[in-house]
Amino acid sequence: MKKHKRDILALAAKYRDTESTPPCTHFGECGGCLFQDIPYENQLKLKLEYLNSLLEGIVGTGEIAPSPPLGYRNRMDYVTAFGRMGLRRAGRYRHVVDIISCPILQEKSNRLLGELRPLLAEVEDYDYLRHSGYLRYAVFRQGYFTGECMVNFVTAARENRLPASLEDFITRLDSSSLVLSDSLADLSHGEVYAVLQGGSINENFDGLTFRITPNSFFQSNSPVARELYRDIRRLIDGERVLDLYSGVGSISLYIARGAEHVTGVEIVPEAVDAAKENARINGIANVDFVCDDAGEYLREFSAGASTVVLDPPRAGAHPRLITRLNEVRPKKIIYVSCNPVALRQDLSALEGYRIDPVRAYDMFPQTPHVETLAVLTLP
């Protein structure tokens, strides 16, 4: 990922506009957004040029799906340390920028951030350099299409030390939990040891409801994720599908209406439980979810599935899984990637497939990151 960031930042200089005013007062300090001094239309051109350069010799990139440039983000993890609440300074892990508001966060969550900041002033924060204290993170999550909001408090001790002054704030949320992160690792997730309100929120894509729990992964940009899912659905035509790295089942459930059957495979038990619950909520019967290693499952149970959907972590598919795909040779592979460098590596390793032009999705405006969709078919 460091190579991707380094290369796209080097290319960014030609697209910057010295007369443009970044929309965020924290720009230049906060390490979150690096492209706010580039007009949005130029950000799209930059990402397309970068992808075509990176994937040269393998496949081209034809288009990029745009996003709302601001107010799109569903989740923000605010570190609470050294008397501040915000994000780490660019390139300086030891320093925290006090964030008053964030223009890429949804408006309702921004209002909640403004309300919460003074209420947390009497709560002991966490010194992550000395590993002492109580409150490590305040995590904001919101359904873009439902407006439902969640605020979780990640603590270093299994104790509720939140003051009574927070009670009214919490009761106005759709969900709030206390989450334990008591190791030396800097994590904003862990065991949910107390539910203060609700326990989950919902997001809705084209009539499908997805339940989001404190630790479950969900895309950070719902409008663009929905566009991505719609494009994947168009590629499904009544076949049996294996969805590897299926997470909470959002892709599996969305494409089920066009498939004969979908099997989602995910190694994280909590995510598999959430996927099964999402299938129940939506009354979808032609989907199964399995808790297993994707590579092991592919080797043992791939018979009968002509299409594989692949949405691996940022590092890309495990080399063993690529080897298994080359052995099993499904007729079609639909590969979703949030790391173009890993995408190039994996496309190069998959043998004998024709690759359609890659489509890009601006899942993360104002940042160097970009989502891609590649479709591979056997000749």
C-alpha angles and dihedrals in degrees: 000000000000090000092052092051094045094049098046092046089053090054093046095076093078092055100048120111112209090199096055118101116224110235093225125074089208094057111129093026104054117069094216105086122032102169104057089110090060117081109245096245088054091051089060092049091048094053093048092050091048094049094048090050093047095046096041111138093024109054141327131242115233106184146352125225109229128224137206096279093220137023093031105112119110098191139037127173110207116197115219110209142128092015092304136105117204145063132320120270114259109277094352114097093180094062130070124204111219103235115209094177137344120218094206092056118088115268097244092051089048090055090050090050089055091051095046100048097074092040091059093052091094094048118095109244127209127263101212092187094058095026095232135124137047123264113058104168144002106211119201120198129174137178106235095206097034100037090221113151135209129187117186127189114217110205137186093221133048092243135105103232095157113129125244088247088075095059097088092046092051095048089057091057125087090225140006131167142173111239124195120226104164103153128096089253115102099241131156094198136059142115116351101225101168133025109208098177134004102327100227144029132214135233123193129211115184094327097320116117120214119193113217119202125191095268101030120112119238130165113273094221113051100184092054094039089054090052089050092050091049090054092049090049090055089058093057117086112175098300133129111263136200112207107197121198086018097170112186090351100256096139093039092053095042094053095040092090089065099040135077089224138343127206115195117203121198131159097209110088095205091054091049091051090050091049092053090049091050090052090051093048091053096041093236111159104173095072130084127187123209129192104221145109108282095227095048093047092048091054095049106033110024096108112119097019111109096179129053122195112202124192105161129179120275093276090061132238117331111259089238090058092051088051090051092049089053089051097045095038102197113204092242135022120193106197121194115190136178092188116063092193091056089044091057091048094050096043089052091052097049107091131219100002129131109228121211118216108287118248118215128209124201094225092156113039117192090028135083092247124108135177122223139194121206125183119203123188134178112247 
